[in-house]
Amino acid sequence: MTDFARLLHASAPHPEHAAALQLYGRFVGDWDAEITAFGPDGTSHTAPGEIHFGWVLEGRAVQDVWIIPRPAGGAAFPIAGNWYGTTLRVYDPGIDAWRISWFDPGRRVFRQQIGRPRGDDIVQEGTTEAGDLTRWSFTEITGDSFLWRGEVKPATAADWRLMVEVRARRRKA
């Protein structure tokens, strides 16, 4: 392992905020996913994907990689495009919430959000460069599964629109 990889990755949460870090830390591991993208016209498309979560930065953050793969030379996943991106989630005790940054360089999608628990769920909220509100939620969370929903609310709209839904199942060792 290179020094970079060794210094980036961590084996456990940092003890300073270990309890708070479990909000996302419970997802550490490998997941298979079924991704459904919803078009504004009511169409939907489903594709397989994978998600990988791990501890980073001395266990003070959780980083993940979300992938909707496609066969070489295959068509792009309709509506949502192909994902090969990463999220860095850092707990900020000053606001008792998580600062979240999503990067998908292939699609040139970059998002900043604030994440907090809401009951048994996790809700991340932010704003796009165009001023649209974003809401990404983890719901139906168990030790082996979760439902993730990506929603958007344009500044001129009255309601939220579901864009993407991801059903994830933890991979068995």
Secondary structure, DSSP 4 states (H G I P E B T S, - for coil): --HHHHHHEESS--GGGHHHHHHHHTT-EEEEEEEEEE-TTS-EEEEEEEEEEEEETTTTEEEEEEE----TTPPPPTTT---EEEEEEEEETTTTEEEEEEEETTTTEEEEEEEEEETTEEEEEEE-TTS-EEEEEEES--SSEEEEEEEEE-TT-SS-EEEEEEEEEEPP-
